[in-house]
Amino acid sequence: LAATRASDRSGGGADEEGAGSSNVAPQIGDPTTRASAPSQALVPYTPPPPQLAELYAARRRYDFGADAAEVGEVVIEQAFGAGGIGVGAAAWNAGDALARYICTGEGAARLATWTATSDAQPPTWSMRPLRGLRALELGAGVGLVSIVAARLGARVLATDGEEAVVALLRANLRANSVADCGSGARDAADATLPPGCASALLYRWGEPVPRELQELRPQVLLAADVIYGGGDKATRTWDALLDSLVALSDGGARMLLLAHRFRYPHHELPFFRKLRRRFRATHIVQYHADGHRFATIDEAQLRHARPGDIWLWHLEKLPFRSEEL
């Protein structure tokens, strides 16, 4: 994740983030007042732009009570820009969208439809279709999506590729009283564990799938705001992500839920074109920047993606075809 999100440092991406959480942005001072008097600091203080205040906030609160009473409030500690930690140390808008989707009626209904037609579990769940499922989040960051999935009853393994972010992720799981599945994936896959737990693990995309992840045998993959930037470095990182998604799907995962907020569609669309060659989109929810929201399965709509739009994909692994190579 660190390698992926680092590409966002050079080009905005975060300049329009912030809407989504229910926290009040911290008071960071009046820059006009500061400018009126000589600075006594060795380095004059420059407050972040107002639209970035939520990312720099040490703590953010999300209220999911209206969507799912069992989820309630989630409190997230952030460390964006602190000590050289990457942008994985902040909660981003697509993560909020994915977290809310899996606990709302529409998301639950579609997930329930999927589980009823798969061998993931008996089709007995309605509003809590994630209950008892083994879920793996890639690029979990501060853990918002994993916390919500665990409170909905999933056994979650939350992964990230930066050690400092994984430490923050573990702290957020504990702070939100999420039961610990154990030391790793083996425990998360233990059928004797009660549903609703999460563990954190360091995993870098493109590396061989470690034994812990193989033993988890995830049924659902989750990912939000893991595509940033452009150029050769980003392309290599995206290819590594795609390799990991394919490997984990080959290991048993039947569904991928991926949420993405477009920042530079021209640069980001090549990844989704590659994704379409290996996964089939069964449903797409689009949250437009202007507030309109609709669903479509017409992937030709990709060319109409606009900065600020959030797209949430339901994806299933396609059978291997040699001509794809």
N, C-alpha and C positions, 0 to 999 in steps of 0.2 A: 504494500500500500504506500509506503513512504516513497518508493521509486515512482509510482504512478502519480501521486498527488503532488510530488515535488515539481512536476512540470507546470503546475498551475501558478507557481510563484512568479513566473516571469510575465504573466499576462492577465491581470484582472481576475476573472473567474469568480472571485469572492466579492467583487465590487457591488453586486446587487443582492447579496445574500442577506439573511436576517429574518425575514418574515417567516413565521411558522411556530415559534415557541411562544409560550404565554408569559415569559418573564418580562420584567421591566428592565430596560437597558440601564446599566449603572451610570451614575453621574460622573462624567469623566472630565469635567471642568469646562470653563468658557474660554475658548481660544482667543477671543477678542480681548478679554480681560488680561490673559497671560501676555498678550503681545504689547499691552500698553505700558508695561514696566520691564526694566532690564532683568534678564534671567540671572538667578544666583546659582543655577545648577551648572555642573560641568558640561552636561549635554542638555540643551533646552528640551523640555517636554513637548512632544507633538502628539496630541490626541488622535486616535484613529478616526477616520471618517464616520459620520453618524450611521451610515448603512452597514458598517462593520462592527458596530458596538456589541451586537449580540455574540459575534464570534469571539471577541476579546473578553467577554464577561467570564468571570471565574465560575459562575454557576448559572444554569438555566433550568427552568421548570416547565414541564409539559403536562397538561391535564387531559387524560384520555377518558375521564369518567363518563362523559356524555356518549362515548363510543362503546366502551366496555367497562362496566363497573369493576370487574376483577383486575383491570389494569390500573385504573386510578391515576395518581400523580407519579411522574417519573422525574427525579432530580438528577441532572447531569453536571458533573464537574468537568471543566475544560482547562486546557493549557495552551491555547492557540498562540504561537509565537514565543512561548516561554522556553528558555534553555535550548533553543534550536530544535524543538520538537516540530514535526511536520504538521500539515493541515489535517492530518488524521486526528489531531487532538481537539477538534471542534465538531459540533453537531451541524450538519448541513441540511438544506431544505428537502432534498429527495429522501433522506432518511426519515424525516418527519412524515412525508407523504406515504412512504412504504409502511411505517409503523402504524399509521392511522388506517391504512387500507386493510391490513390483515386483521384489524379488530372491529371494522365496521360491517354492517349487514351485507353490503354488496361484495366486499372482499371475502367475507366468511362464506357466503353462498357459493361463490365461484370455487373457492377452495374445497368446500364440501362436495360440490359436483365432481371435482377432480378425484378426491379421495374415494368417493363412492364408485368410481369406475376404475380404480387402480387396486393393487394389492397392498397398498400402504397400511391400511387398517380397515376393520369392518365399518361399513357406512352408517355408523350410529351417531355421529356427531352432527350438530347443526350449527350453532353459533360459535362453537369452539373446535373447528376442524383441525387445528394444529395440535390439539391435546394428544400427548403420547407420541407424536411424530419426532423423529430425529432430524434436527435442522442444523445446517452449517452456514454461518455468515462469513463471507469473504470481505475483507476491508471493513471490519466492524467498527473501527475508530473508537469513539467514546462509548459505544454500546447501546444506543437508544433502541435500535431495531431488535437486538438480541434480548434486551430486558423485556420489551413488550411481548416478544414471541414466547419467552419463558413464562411470563405471567399468564399467557393464554394456554399454557400447559405443554409447550414443546420442550424437548430435551435439546438444548442448544450448545453447540461448540462455536464460540465466537473467535475469529482469527484476524490477525493483522500482521503486517510485515515489518513493523518497527517496534523494537523492544520497549521504548519509553511509552509508546501508545498502548501496548499490551498491558503494561503496569497500570496505566490510567484506566483502561478497560476493566481490569480486575477490581480496582478500587470502586468503580461505578456499580459493578455487579453487587459487591458487598454493601455499598451504601444504600442500594435500593432493595436490600433484603432478599435478593434472588438466591435461592438454594444452590449450593455448589454441587455440580454433578460429580465432582471428584477431581482426580489429578489430570484427567485428559479424556480423550475420546472413548477409551475402553469403558470408562465408568459411565459416560453419557449414553452408551449403547446398552448398558445393563438393563435388561427388561424388568428387574426387580425394583429399580428406582422409581419413586413416585414421579409423575409428570410435573413439569414446571421447574427446571433447573438449568444452569448454564455454567460453562467453564470457558476459560480463555487460553489461547494457544498461539505461539508465534508461528506464522506460516507465510513464506514469500512465494508469490505467484511464479509459476514456471518451474519451480523446483520439483523433484520427484515427490509424489504424494507420500507423506510419512506414514509409518505404520499406524500411528494414533488415528489419523483420518481414515485410513482404510478400514480399521476396526469399527469406526463409528457407523459406516455404511449409511450416510445421510440419505434421507428420502426427499428433502427439500433443501435447495440452495437459496440463500438470500444475499443480495448485494445492492448497495445504494450509493450513488455519487462516487463511483470508482473510476470514471472516465474523465480525464482532464487534459487540456492543452492540445498540442499537436507536434508534428515534426518527427524526426527519426527516433528520438529517445522515447517519446510517447508511444510510437508504433511498436517498438520492441516490448514495451511494458504491456501494451494491449495484447500483443501476441502471447505473452506469458500468461496473462489472465485467461485468455481463450483456451490455451493449453490446459490450464488448471480446471476450468469449467468442464471441458471435454473429459478429462481424466476422472474427475469426481462424478460426472454423469455416467461414465462407463462403470464406475464402482457401485452404481445402484440408484443414484439420485434421479427421480422421475420428473421433477419440476424445478425450474429456476424462476424466481421472482426478482427482477432487476429494475430498480428505479434510477432514473437519470435526469438531471437538470441540465438542459442544453445551455452552454455558454458561448461556444464558438461552433455552431452546427457544421460549418464547412470542414473544420478540422476533425470533428468527432464522428461524423457519419461513416467514414470508412470502417471504423470498428464495428458498427452495427450491420454494415453490409457483410462483413466477415462472419459476424454472429449468425446472420440469417442462413449462411451456408451450412451451419452445423446444428442449429436449433430452429424449431418451428414455433412461431408466435401464435398462440391460440386466442389471445385476448390482449388488447392494449388499452390502457386508460391514459388519456391525455389531459393534463392540467395546464391550460394555456395561461400565459402571463397576464392576459386581460381578464382572467377570472372564469372564462368559459371552460366547460369540462364535458368531454364526451368519449365514447368508446368506439373502437374500430378494429377490424382485423385486416384492413387494407394497408399493407406495409409500404405501398407506394406513397403513402402520406409522409414518409420519411423526408422527402425533399422539401416538405412544407414546415419542418421543424424551425422554431424561432428561438432566439435567445430568451431565456427565462422560462420556457416551457418545461414541464416535468412530464416525462413519459414513464409509465409503469408497465412492464412487460411480463406476461405469463409465457414462459418458454418451455418447450419440451424437446428433448434430444432427438435429432433425426437419426435414422439408421445410417451406418457408415457407408459412404459411396467412394469408391476408389478414384472416380474422376474429380473429386474435390481436391485431391492432392496436386 
